[in-house]
Amino acid sequence: MKNYQWGFRSLSYWLTLITALGIIFIGLRYILSPRVAAIGFGIPLPDGKSSLYGSIKGIRDIFSGLVLFYPLWIRSPRVTAFIFSTAIIIPATDCLLVLTANGSGDWPHLLIHGGTAVFMMINSILLFREKST
């Protein structure tokens, strides 16, 4: 049997890395262009202090992405799975917030957030099934 170490050859590794990089990108977009990012999210920012709200959301998104780098670096699928799985609360709650703010007619944004939550659930299952050496 081949010695398998979770990492570069694993689909769940790459899906997690792409997710981390994606949320960092979204965070940077909130800091650099908060109005555009908020429209993409599905709930526009209020007038006046939009750059402050964008910075608040942006730095939290950047942190959410960066926190996954260490378990990916040490190639620990179990630690990655626990962190990644707890983060599912973010897109699930975002979906509920968009539903509350915009109603069920805003299906594009509901699909983005809901689909992200489902994608993360599937990847979490893959992560928990991985074995460390």
C-alpha positions as CSV (number, residue, x, y, z in Angstrom):
1,M,0.0,0.0,0.0
2,K,1.3,3.4,-0.9
3,N,2.1,5.9,1.8
4,Y,-0.6,8.6,1.4
5,Q,-0.3,12.0,3.0
6,W,-3.2,14.3,2.7
7,G,-2.3,17.4,0.8
8,F,-1.6,18.3,-2.8
9,R,-3.0,15.1,-4.2
10,S,-6.3,15.4,-2.4
11,L,-9.5,17.0,-3.8
12,S,-10.6,18.2,-0.4
13,Y,-7.2,20.0,0.1
14,W,-7.7,22.0,-3.1
15,L,-11.3,22.7,-2.5
16,T,-10.5,24.1,1.0
17,L,-7.6,26.1,-0.4
18,I,-9.7,27.6,-3.2
19,T,-12.5,28.4,-0.6
20,A,-9.9,30.1,1.7
21,L,-8.5,32.2,-1.2
22,G,-12.0,33.1,-2.4
23,I,-13.1,34.4,0.9
24,I,-9.9,36.4,1.3
25,F,-10.6,37.9,-2.2
26,I,-14.2,38.8,-1.1
27,G,-12.8,40.4,2.1
28,L,-10.3,42.5,0.1
29,R,-13.1,43.5,-2.2
30,Y,-15.2,44.7,0.8
31,I,-12.2,46.8,1.9
32,L,-11.4,48.2,-1.5
33,S,-14.9,48.6,-3.0
34,P,-17.5,48.1,-0.3
35,R,-20.5,49.2,-2.3
36,V,-19.7,46.8,-5.2
37,A,-19.0,44.0,-2.7
38,A,-22.3,44.6,-0.8
39,I,-24.3,44.5,-4.0
40,G,-22.6,41.2,-4.9
41,F,-23.5,39.9,-1.4
42,G,-27.2,40.8,-1.9
43,I,-27.7,43.5,0.7
44,P,-26.5,47.0,-0.2
45,L,-24.7,49.1,2.4
46,P,-26.4,52.1,4.0
47,D,-25.4,55.5,2.8
48,G,-22.8,57.5,4.6
49,K,-20.5,55.1,6.4
50,S,-20.2,52.3,3.8
51,S,-16.5,52.2,3.9
52,L,-16.5,51.5,7.6
53,Y,-19.0,48.6,7.2
54,G,-17.0,47.3,4.3
55,S,-13.9,47.3,6.4
56,I,-15.6,45.5,9.2
57,K,-16.9,42.8,7.0
58,G,-13.8,42.7,4.9
59,I,-11.3,42.1,7.8
60,R,-13.6,39.3,9.1
61,D,-13.7,37.6,5.7
62,I,-9.9,37.9,5.4
63,F,-9.4,36.3,8.8
64,S,-11.9,33.5,7.9
65,G,-9.7,32.6,4.9
66,L,-6.4,33.0,6.6
67,V,-7.4,30.8,9.6
68,L,-7.4,27.8,7.2
69,F,-3.8,28.2,6.0
70,Y,-2.2,26.7,9.1
71,P,-4.1,23.4,9.0
72,L,-3.5,23.2,5.3
73,W,0.2,23.9,5.8
74,I,0.7,21.2,8.4
75,R,-1.5,18.9,6.2
76,S,-4.0,18.0,9.0
77,P,-7.3,16.9,7.5
78,R,-8.9,16.5,10.9
79,V,-8.1,20.0,12.1
80,T,-9.0,21.5,8.7
81,A,-12.3,19.6,8.8
82,F,-13.3,21.0,12.2
83,I,-12.4,24.6,11.3
84,F,-14.0,24.3,7.9
85,S,-17.2,22.6,9.2
86,T,-17.8,25.3,11.9
87,A,-17.4,27.9,9.2
88,I,-20.6,26.6,7.5
89,I,-22.5,28.8,9.8
90,I,-21.4,31.8,7.9
91,P,-22.9,31.2,4.4
92,A,-26.0,29.5,6.0
93,T,-26.6,32.6,8.1
94,D,-25.8,34.9,5.1
95,C,-28.5,33.0,3.2
96,L,-31.0,33.6,6.0
97,L,-30.1,37.3,6.2
98,V,-30.6,37.8,2.4
99,L,-33.9,35.9,2.7
100,T,-35.0,38.2,5.6
101,A,-33.9,41.4,3.8
102,N,-35.0,40.6,0.3
103,G,-37.5,37.8,0.4
104,S,-37.6,34.6,-1.5
105,G,-37.6,36.4,-4.9
106,D,-33.9,37.2,-4.6
107,W,-33.0,33.6,-5.7
108,P,-29.6,34.6,-7.3
109,H,-28.2,35.7,-4.0
110,L,-30.0,32.9,-2.1
111,L,-28.4,30.4,-4.4
112,I,-24.9,31.9,-4.0
113,H,-25.1,31.7,-0.1
114,G,-27.1,28.5,0.1
115,G,-25.0,26.8,-2.6
116,T,-21.8,27.8,-0.7
117,A,-23.2,26.3,2.5
118,V,-24.0,23.0,0.6
119,F,-20.6,23.0,-1.1
120,M,-18.9,23.5,2.3
121,M,-21.0,20.6,3.8
122,I,-19.9,18.3,1.0
123,N,-16.2,19.3,1.3
124,S,-16.5,18.8,5.1
125,I,-17.6,15.3,4.6
126,L,-14.6,14.7,2.3
127,L,-12.3,16.3,4.8
128,F,-13.6,14.1,7.7
129,R,-13.1,11.0,5.5
130,E,-9.4,11.8,4.8
131,K,-6.7,9.9,6.7
132,S,-3.5,11.3,8.1
133,T,-0.2,9.5,8.0
